[in-house]
Amino acid sequence: MDLLAGLNPQQREAVTHPGGPLLILAGAGSGKTRVLTHRVAYLIRERGLAPGRILAVTFTNKAAHEMRERIDRLLGGPVARPIWIGTFHAVCSRILRADGERVGVPAAFAIYDEDDQRRLIRDALAELRLDERRFPPAAIHAMIGRAKDEALDAERYAARASSFMEEAAARVWRIYQAALRAAGALDFDDLLVETLRLFDEHPDVLHRYQDRFEHVLVDEYQDTNHAQYLLVRALAGRHRNVSVVGDDDQSIYRWRGADVRNILEFERDYPDATVITLAQNYRSTKTILAAAHAVIRHNPHRHAKELWTHNADGLPVSAYEAADAADEARFVLDRIRGLGAEGIRPGEIAVLYRTNAQSRVLEEEFLRAGVPYQIVGGVRFYERKEVKDLLAYLRLVVAPGEGASLRRALATPRRGIGEVSLARLAAWAETAGCTILEAMRRPEALDRLPRAQARALEAFAQTIASLAEAATTLPASQVIARAIAATGYAEMLEAEGTEEAQGRLDNLRELVTVAQEVEESTGEPGLAAFLQHLALVADVDTYRDDVDRVTLMTLHSAKGLEFPVVFVTGLEEGLCPHVRAMDEEGGLDEERRLCYVGFTRAKSRLILTHARSRAVFGAPQLSVPSRFLEEIPSHLLSAQSAPDPWAVEARLRPASRAPVRAIPDLAPGARVRHEKFGEGRVLEVEGEGAGAIVTVRFAGATRRLALSYAPLEPAD
């Protein structure tokens, strides 16, 4: 096979690069995987390089497997086996199994999963007598993980600690790490950190691997963290034949420790680097590329590049303004049906969203209509752990004798109730002829248990009883809202302080919205009716593995994939870009990159949606279109709105329908007061009069508000 056949000039230049540092800036859909595999094959066949002298680092194990298969196809046989191909963690694991004993890592070390790690952290907290409510294990775990991403150890972290929480994390870390060492185990991050320590303390080991790997190739370089950056620099330190492939416009994993500076500053690290830009896109239409570029060009810190294609202009980008989330989901479903009539299969369609909680309304529409779908990068809404946990509490309220729900509810948040104590209580309940929940309120039963456990069980039973009393008079949505707080679940997630925990809390709040919608559609507000409805929705399974399915996934999960038709939903301020990104340095830039990734998944059709109102914690909130949507030139868009422009206003609470009022004349720097958010300062004003949109920094967050709706008043 001619390894250069079908390659464009830039791809050919990258494949045949003679040696030395090489930065391949590979835009979306530009054939970067093809270039990487062809370069490895070219080095072996045309340069005579032994396969075992090549290290190729991929972002996922799946990508590593596919690369090996493609190299074998290119070279006509099983040539790729000696090549070191794998993720950073897989490569480091291999190094440590061979040489880790030099730094005290046994050859047969275990790798602890997240549950094992959390258990050790809880043990460390207990040893230090630190309260888990003040020092949540998940938060401590996340802090240690972030520090390891930066290649820090516990001592250096302790020296840099600037808060009581960080000082506590450093103390926990020492005990946690000692426990790992005693067990002959590593956590996931240790694979990188211990390899760096091995290289630092034993230069002879590093030199051996430097000699071995004459060429080092790294895919998705924009998603590397600092520890991975140090590993690449170390391994390529002798031959300096390091080829990195990536796109700074697609760096979207900062929350995992990825540092886009690694790719932006590659030329600083290697002044003699060759830089090749792959700008020809083979995936999308000209119109889709133009829309994507119109958004990403607003990011200030990026390599200047604009993708181009020989593909057709294609259809305009569709933009739909929905009345609310339900109308948005119906629109998506209607368009999918229309696409089906054109011969487009469900498997050729992806629906993308910023947060997992957004999938719930879409899933319900698809289930009702019998449209097959699959969730990628997550689980179905009603199968998510936090949703199932809360439903367990609610089922106990309705059916106090349900044992499975009782055990699940007792487990989260943790109450220190073991199986032995529960079995003892169950035995007493059976003898007394009552439920376990009733036994928790009987002093004669609780006297058989340790005092702390007895108090915890009594409080648990009281919580269920209180919710049951509320359920006799309140609608399901209000009972659920109370349950989120009363059970301690919200407090537990807020204390963790991680993005994952915030997403789980969003899912619980979405359940309030579900209940409110059921109340409105069925006229049955009771909790029992809601749970019956939910059981029917959750138990229906209309998709199968052997048929085409519409793909539902987050924008993060979509990276690396492509589809003929892509919907990007929820393009609203506070959602995309997400409200949590507003106050973080570089946060808005990453949100824009995330939007860009979503747009560039589309091959022939890109359909964007936003809603004028979206329920937050069961209450409708007026929304403002995302700035990313507004950055697309109008000539690229084909826009339409929900038929009734007042549909949202009619559904709002009476208090929200305020009489027409004067629109304040605001300028950047002005101080304002909001009835919910308090006082803030205006950062930016877009438009004029009733059409103006202002960005305001309040004490808790930065908000983008429509002056015609927002209750803003001058505070000066």
N, C-alpha and C positions, 0 to 999 in steps of 0.2 A: 504494500500500500504506500502511495506517495503521501508522506506525512504533511506536506505543505499544500496539497490539492484542496481547493475550496476555501483557503484562508485569505482574508483581505490583507493588504500591505502591512497594517499595524499588527495584526495577529501574527503574520509571518515573521515580522521583526522581533516580536516577543519570543516566539518559539525558537528562533535561531540565534538569540542573543549569545555572544561568545563567552561571556562570563563577567564576574563582578556584580556589584549591587544593581538590582533591577526592580523598579517600582512600576507595576502594571495597574494603571487606573482604569478599571473595567466598569463602565457604566451599566445600568440595568439592561439586561437582554442583549449584551454585546458579545456573548460567547466566551466568557472567562473560563468556564469549566473545560471547554474544548481546548483553549489555549494552554491551560495547565497540564492536561493529560498529553497533548501533543508535544509539549516541551519535554516532559519526562521521557516520552518515547523517542524523541529526537536525540536527547542526550545519550540514550542507550544505543540506538542503532547507528546514528550518524557520527557521534563523538566517541563511541566505543567505551562509554563509562559503564563500569560494573553496576548492576542494579542495586547491590548492597551498599553502594556509596552515595545513595540518594535518600534524603529524608523529605517526605512530603507531609505537611501538617494540614489537616482538614478541620472544619468546624464541628462536624458530626460524624458518628460512626457510620451512618448510612452513606454519607458522601465519600468516606474512605473506601467502603466496599465497592461503590460504583466506580470510583477512580481506578481501583485495581482491575476491575473487569474491563473497563474501557482501554486501559493500557495493554492488557492481554489481547484484546481484539485488534488493536492497532499494530501490534508486533506479531500477531499470528500464532500465539502460543502462551503457555503459562510462564511468562518471563517476569511478571511483577512480584512474585512471591518474596524474593529477597529484599525488595524495597521496603524501607520503613515508612509505612503509610498509616496515619491514624491521627486522632485528636491529641492535643497537648497532654491530656491526662493519660491517654493510652501509651504514648511515647515515654512519658516520665515513669509510669508504672513499670514498663519494660526495663528502663535504666535502673530503677531502684531494686528490682528483683535480681538484677545481675550484680550491682555494686553497692546497694544500700547498706549492707552490713558495715561498711566503712564509717557510717555515721549512726550506727545503732539501729538501723531498720532491718528486721529479719527478712530473709529471702521469701519466707512464706507469710508476709504481713497480710493482715485483714484490712479491708476498706469498710469503715463503718458507714451505714446509711444515715439518713437524717434522724430517724427515730432513735437509733443508737447514740448519735451525737447529742440529741436533746436530753436523753436519759443521763448521760455523763454531766451535762451542764446543770441539770437539776440536782444531781448528787453533789456537785461542787458548790452550788448555792446553799444546799443544806449544811455542808461542812463549814461554810463561812457564816452560817446563820443569817443569810440574806433572804428577805421576804420575796417570794416569787411575784407577788402583786406589785412590788416596787421595782423589781428587777426581772421582768418577764423573760423566761428562758429563750423564747423566739427572738426577742430583741438582742439579748446578749449574744446569741448564736450568730445573728446577722452582723453584729459589730465585729466579732472575731473573723467572720468570713471576709468582710470588706477589708480588714487589715491584712489578711493573708493575700488577698488580691494585689495589695500593694507591696507584697514580699516582706512584710514586717513580722517580727517575732514578738512574743509576749513582753520581753524586756524593753525593746525599743518602743513598743506601743505604750507601755506604762510610763516611759520617760516623756512621751508626747501627750499623755492624757491631760485634758483641759477641763474635765467636768467630773463630778462624783460618779456619774454613770460609767464613764470611760475608765475611771480608776477601778470601779467594781468589776468591769469587764476584764480588765487586765489581771485582777486577782483570780477571777474565775478561770481565765485562760490558762494560768499556770497549773492549776489543779486539773483542769480538763486535759491539758496536754500530757501531764504526768500519768493520768489514767489511761490515755491512749497508748502511751509508751509502755506502761505496765502490761497492757493487754496485747502488745505486739501489733497495734493497729494504727491506721492513718485515716484521717477524713479526706474528703475529696480534694480540698485545697492543699492539704499536706503533700499530695503527690508532686505539686509544682514547687512548694516551698522547700521540701526536703531534697529535691533534686538540685535546686539552687545552692542549698547548704553543702551538699556533696561536692559540687563543682568548686565552691568557694574554699572549703577546708581541704580538699584533695585535688590540687591542680593536675596531678597525673591522670586522674580519671577524666577530667574535662579535656585534656589534650588528646586522650585516646579517642574520644567521641568527635572532637574537632578534626582529627586526622581521618577518621572513618567517613564522615559526611562531607564529601567534596562539594555537593550542591544541597542547599536547603531551600525548600519551596513552601510558602505559607499562603493558604487560601483565607479569605475573609479577614484580612489583616486589620481592617478597621474595627473589628470586634475583639481584638486582643486587649487583655489587661496588662498592668505593669509587670507582674510576675512573668507572664508569657513573653512580653517584650524583652525582658532580661534573658530569658532562655534562648530566644532567637539570636540575640546579640552574642551570647556566649558560644552557642554551637556553630555559628558562622564566623567566629572570630579569627580563624586561621586562613581559610581559603577565600572568605568574603564573597563566595558565590551564593548570595542570598537573593531569592526572587520572591517578592511579596505581591499578592493580588488582592485588590479590594476597591472599595468605592466609599469615599468619605461621606457622600450623600446618602448612603444607606447604613450609617452607623446608628443603631437604635437600641443598643444594649448597655447604656451607661449604668442603668440600675443593677446590672450584673457585674459591674466593675470595668467594663470596656472603656477604653480611653481613645477617643478619635484622634488625639494628638500623635499617637503612634504612627498613623499614616500621614497626617499633615506635616509631621516633622521628620519624615524618613530621609529627606534630602539634607537636613541638618546633620543627622547621624552619619550619613554616607554622602559626603560632598561630591564624590565621583559617580554617583548613581545615574543610571540611564532611566529616564522616565518615558513610558509609552502610554498613551491614552487610547483606549478602545471606546470610540464614540459612536461607531455605527451600530445601531440597534436593529436586531433581526426579529424583534417580537411585536412591537406595537405600531399603530398607525401614526402618521405625522401629527394628527390632531391630538391624540393622547399624549404624545411626547411633548408637544407644545404646551399643553395644559400642565403637565408635570414640571416642565422647566420654569413656567411662569410662577410656580409656587417656590421651588427650591432656590431660585436665584435670589430670593430675599434673605437667605442665610449669609451672614457676613464672612464667616471663616470656612472657606471651602476652596478646593482646587477648581479654577474656572474651567468649565467644560459644558458643552451643550450637545446632547445626543441628536443624531440625525438618522434617517432611514430612507431606503429605496421603496419602502412599503407605500401603499396608497394613502391619500389624505384620510379616507374613512369618514365615518359619521361624526357629527358634532358630539361633544360630551353632553350627556343628559344630566339635567339638574332638576330635582323635584323638591318643592317645599311642601312637606306634609303638615297636616293639622296637628298631629301628635304621634306618639310612637306606634299606636295601633294603626293609624292611617299609613304611616311609613311602611309597616310590615305588609299591609294589604297591597300597597303600591308595588312593593318588591315581588309579592306573589303574583299579582296581575301581569307584571312585566315578564316574569319567568314563564307564565302560561303563554304569553304572546310570542316569546322566543321559541317555545316548544313548537308552536304552530309554524315557525319558520324553519324547523328542522334542527334547532340547537338542543342538544341533549342536556339533561340535568348535570351530568358530570363535567360539562364544559363551563359551568357557572360557579362563581364564588361570591359569597356575601361577607363583607369584612366590617368589623366594628372595633372601637377602641378598647372597650371593657367587656369582660365576659358576661356581665349582667345584662347587656343589651341583647343577648341571644334569646332571652326568654320569650319575648313577644314574637320574634321571628319563628322560634320553634313551635309555639302554639298555633300560629297561622299555618305553618307547614303540616303539622299533625292533623289539624281540622280538614285541610284540603287534600290530605293524602299524598303530599309531595315528598318524595324520598330525599333525605338529607343526611349529612354526617358532620360531626363536630371534630375539628382538627385542633390540636394544641389545647384541649380542654375536655371536660365531660359535659354531658347534657345538664341543663340548669337544675332539674329536680334530682339529679344524681350527685350533685356537688355536696361535699361533706357537711359544710356549714348549713346548707338548706335541709339536708336530711336530719341533722342534729336538732335544728329548731322545730322541724315537723314532729320529731319524737316528743318534744315537750308538749306540743299542741295536741298530739294524739292522747297523751296522758291526761290532759285536761278533759277530753271527751270520753276516753276509756281508761279509767285509772288502773284497771287490772292488766293492761297490756305489758307483759314482761319484757319483750324485746325493746320497746320504746323506753321503758324504765332504765334498762341497762345502758342504752345509748345516751340518754339524757344525763344519767349520773356520771358518765365518763368525761363529758365536756360541758363547762369548764371542770377541771380536775377538783375533786373534793376529798381525795385521799381515802376513798371507799374501796377496799379490796374485795376480791371474790369470796374470801373466807367470811368476812363480815356480812356480805350480802346473802351468802348461803345460810348463815346462822339466822338472819332476819327472816329469810324465806321459810325456813323450817318452823320458826315461831308462828308466822302468819298462817301457815298451813294448819298447824295445830289449833290456832285460835279461830280459823275459818274466816279470815279477812285477807284483803290484798296486801302486798308488801308495802304499798304506799300508805295504807291505813296503819300498818304496823309501825311505820316511822313516826306516827303521832301518839303512840301508846308508850307511856313511861316504862311499863313493865317489860316491853320489848327492848327499848333503848338501853335499859339498865344492863343488858347482857353485853353491851359493846363498849369499847374505850370511849371516854368522855368526849374527845375531840370529834370522833366519828359520829357519835350520837347527836351532838349539836349540829353537825353538817347535814345529817339526814333529816333532822327536825326542821331545819331551815329550808331544805329542799322541798319537803312535804308542804310547808307553809306557802312556798312560792307557787306550787301547783294549785293549792286550794284557793289562793288569792286570784290566780288567773281563771280558775273555774267559776268563781263568783262573778268576776268581770264578764265572763262569756255569757252569763244569763241575761245581761242587759245591753252589752256593747256589741257592735258589729265585729266581724272577724278581723278586719283591717286594724281596728284599735286594739284588739286583744293581742295581735301579732306584734304591733309596735310596743306594747307593754312587755311582752315576753322577751323581746330582743334586749331590753334593759334589765328586767327583773331577774332573768336567769343568769346574769353576769357575762353573757356572751359578748355584748358590745364592749364592756369594760376590758375583757380579755383581749379582744382584737385591737382596741385602741392602744392598749398598753404595749402591744408588740411593736407598733410604730413602723411596720414595714409596708411596702407597696402591696405585697400579697395579702397582708391582713386587711388593708383598706379595701381591696377588691372583694374580699370575702364579706366584709361589712356591707359593701354596696349590694351584694347578692341578697343579703338578709333584708335590706331595705326594699329591694325590688319585690320581695314577697309581700310586703304591705301593699304595693301597687297592684299585684296580682289579685289580692283579696278584694280590693276596692273595685276592680274591674268585674270580678265575679258578682259582687253585690249589685252593681249597676246593670249587668246583663241578665241576671237570673231573678233579681228581686228578693233573693234569700240572703240576708246579711249574716246568718248564724255561722258559728265556727264549724259545726258538724257538717253543714251543707258545703262549706268551702272545702273541707277535707275530702268529702265525697267527690266533688268536682275535680280536685287535684289528683285523686287516685285514678280517675278515668284518663286524665291528660297524661300523667306520668307513665301509666301502664301501656299506653298505645305505642306500638313500635312499627312504623310504616316503612322503615328502610331496611335493606338487606345488603349483605356484602357482595352479592353477585349481580347487582343492578347499578345503573348510574345514579348518583346522588348529588344534589346541590351541596357544595361545601360551605359550611359556616365556620368562621374562625376570626381571631383577633388580627389586627394589623401586624403585630409582632410575629404571629405564627405564619403569616403569608410569605415572609421573606424567603427568597429562593424558588418560589413557585410561580406558575403562570397559568392563565385561563383565557379562553376567548372572550368571556364576558365577566366583568367584575363590577359588583355594587360596593360602594364605600358609603356606609350609613352613619348617621349621627354626627354630621359635620357642623357642630355647634360650639360656640365658645363655652369653655368649661368642661367639654367632653372631648373634643378634638380641635384645638389643643386642650388637654386635660387641665383642670383647675390646679392640680398639684404642681404642674410644671411652671406655672406663672411666676412663682417667687423663687425658683431655683436658677442659679447661674447656668446658662446654657440649656435650660429646660425647654424653652420655646423653640430653640434651634433643633433639638432632638425631636420634638413633636412634629415639626415641619418635615424632618427627614422621614418620620414614620408615615406621614401623609403621602410623601413622595413614593415611598416603597409601595403603598397601597395602589396608587395610580398606575405605577409601572408594572403591576402584575397583569394588566389588561392587554390583550392582543388586538381585539377588534372593537370592543364596545366597553365604555366606561360610564357608569351611571352613579351619580352622586345624590345623596339625600340628606335633608335636615328637617327638623320639626320646629314648628312655631311654639310648641309647648311640649314639655316632657315631664312626666311625674317623677318627683324626687321625694322619697319616703312617703309615697301615697298622695302627695299634694301636687297639683299641676303648677309648673313654673314656666313662665314665659322665657323663650330662648332667643339668642342672637345668632345669626348665621356665622359660621367659623370664618375667621380672617383668611384662612387658606382657600376657602371657596370664593371669597371676594377678590383674591389675588389672580384668579383666572380671567383673562380678557373675555368680554361678553361675546365676541365674534366666534369664540370656540365653543360656546355653550348653546344648548337648546333647553330652555327653562320652562317649567310649568309649576302650578301650585295646586293645592287642594281646592276643590270647586267652591266651597263656601269660605270666604276670607274671614268670616266671624265665627267659624266653628269652634275655635279655641276659646274665644271670649265667652261664648254661651255656656261653656263647660266649667268655667272658673267659679270659685266661691263668690257669693254676692259681694263680699268685702273687697274682692279684687277688682270689681268693676267700678272703679272710681270715676267721678265726673270729670269732664274735660278740665284740665288745669293749665296754668301757664308753664311753658317750657323754660327752665332756667338757662340763662346765657353763661356758659362756663368756659373757662380757658385753662390750659395746662398750668398746674401749680395751685389752682383754687382748692380751698378746703370745702368739703361737702359732708352732709349728714344723710345716712340711709336708715330707715326705721328698723331694719333687721341687722345690717352690718356695722352700724355705728358710724363714727367719723372716719374720713379718709381724705386723700389728696389726689386730685385729677392728674393723671400722667399723660393722657393723650385724648384729643377730641377729633372725631372723624365725622364729616358732614355738617349740616347746619339745621337749626330749628328742630321740628318734630322728627326729622330723619337722622338726627345726630346720634352717634354712638360714642360713649366715653369709657376710657379705661381708668379705673380708680384703684389705688392701693389702700386697702383697709388694714386694720390691725391683724386680722387673721389670714387674709388672702387678697390677691389682686383680682378684680372682677371687671368684665366688659359688659356694659349695660346700655340698653336703649333708653334714651332720655324720654321718649314718649310714653314709656311704661314704668320705668324705675322711679320709686319714690325718693328722689334726690332733692335736697335743698341746700343752698349755700350755708356754710357753717361759720363764715367770717362775719 
